[in-house]
Amino acid sequence: AVPIYWFTGGSLHALRLYNVFLGFFSILILYRCVALVFPLKTMLGVGAIAFAATLPMYVAMTAAVNNDGLAVLLILASTLVLLQWMRDQFYAISSLKSSRQTQRLVVLGLLLGLGLLTKIYAYALLPICLAVVILVGWVQPRVGSTLQRRPWQEIGWAIRRSLWTAVPALLLGLPFWLRNMSLYGVRDLLGLAWHDIVVVGQPRTGEWIALHGWVAYSERAMQFTFQSFWGVFGWMGVFMDQRIYLAMLVFTGIIFIGVLWAVVRLISGPPDTDMDGYQISVLLLFVVLLVAVLASYVSYNVKFVQHQGRYLFWGILPISVVVALGWREVLHPLQGWITGMLAGVLAIAIAVTSLANGNLDEWT
């Protein structure tokens, strides 16, 4: 972005278009990730990128000047390399030499290291990727057979293998950390303590709760998080029409029910589920990523009242896959009828609640 800034004389539009360019490639990588895991379910990839590419707040983020676009791109690229490596292990692709697999682990480390230099939430991805490399290398999975555990002494081999990823990532981050320690002190590796001191205008969570109470805080957290995930613009000052949020609430309920249907199908096992061990393992990885995304969001809001849904977008891949899987499930005839009736119940409940609060309009 710096060369573009110099070349265009500091043009704001050029910088925004640069982020749009990054967002475009993020969508392509997102599709590649889904297509890699579900090659025979092409509409899952289409559904995932359709959701991500039309999510208003995500589109706004990719059209603004920030480092979120680059961070998301690096996180998606890292995840793609990890999924490729996992696929090779599960399907035991013998045509790939050990050196080729090592190269992928090194590339994964380089991408993760660049992410560490870009955005704070990339730090949550590094231990997850290392854990996957160690676990998959130890379990030694094979499609169509029972997972065979390696002997306990071979866990050391899996850990040593993960160093091909850990070392490049840490070496890339080292100069940045040394610079921070020289500026902010040895204990402030990422400058977070200094950030907490100099930040101005952000309400502190403890002070806000002391002033308004836990109930008001919980209501605000749920409402602002939901609305800002779909779209609140102008630094949390420009809201969409409330009817749009209402429609998105019903849509979210439908997706939630669809995900429940998908979970039931997975638990039932064959022949109800048509996913193999690799695909199920990737879905478990996505669950872990979603938990990490929510944990990072909650941890930041422990200090400051920052209920901005855009902080969840570094998990745009698992979020989009969950939406696509949920929507795919409710398109089945039986599930669709039941989900439709439950969605109607949800809509009626919203209308009754609005009526009880005295703000019922014709749209509700």
C-alpha positions, 0 to 999 in steps of 0.5 A: 500500500505504501508504494501505491500511496507514493505513486498516486500522490496519497490518493484515497481512492487509489488506496481504497481500490487497492483494498478492493483488489485484496478483497477480490483475491480473498473471495477467490481464495475462499472459494478455492478453500471450499472447492478443495474440501468439497470438490463434488459439492460445487454449490457449497463454494458458490454459496460461501462466496455469494454470502461473503461477497454480498455481506454489506459490512464485509464489502464496506470493510474491503472498500475502506483504508485499513489493514484488515483486508490484507490480514484476511487475505493472509489468513485465508491463504494460510488456511488454504495451504493448511487444507492442502497439506491436510488433504495430502495426509488424509488421502495419502497422495504418494506422488508428493515427495516429502520435500514437497510437503515440507515446502508447504509447511514452510510456505504456511509458516511464511504466510502466518509470519506475515499475518503476525506483522499485519493484525493482532488476531493473526496470532490466534491462527498460529497455535491452531495451525501448529496444533493441526500439523502436530495432530494430523502428523501424529494420527496419520489419517487414511480415508476409508480406514480407521484412524491409526495412532502413531506410537507415543514416542512418535509424537516428538516426530510430529512436533519436530515436523511442525517446526518447519512452520513455527520457525519461519513464522517466528523469524518473520515476527522477531524484528517487529517484536524486538522493535516493540520491546525497545519502544514500549518495554520488554513486557509489552511485546505487541504494544498493547499496554501502551495502546490501552494508555494512549487510547482516547474516547473508547469507553471502558467495559468496567466503567460502562457496566458500573454506570448502566448495569449488566442487563443494559450491557448484555442487550447492547452487546447482542444488538450492536454485534448483530447489527454491525455484523450485517452493516453499521457504517460511518464508524458505528454511526450510520445504520441500515433500515431496521426492517433489513435487520429484522429480515436478517434476524429471520434469515439467521434463524433459518441458517441456525436451524439448517446447521442443526439439521446438518449436525444431526446428519453428521452424527447419524453417520453413513448413509445419511452423511456423505462426507469422508474423514478429511471433510469432517476433520476440516469442519472440526477445524472450522469449529475451532476457528469459530471458537477462536474468533468468538474468544478474541472478540470477547477478550477485546470487549472485556477491556473496551466496549467495542461491539463491532461485528467486523472484528469477526471477519477474520473468520469469514471462511468458516462463517461462510461455510456454515451459512452455505451448509445451513442453507444447503440443508434447508433446501432438502424437501422435508427439512425445508418444510419444517424449517419454514414452519419454524421460521414462521413461528420465529417471525410471529414471535418477533411480531408479538414481541414488537406489539408488546413493546408498542412498536409494531409496524406493518413490516413487522 
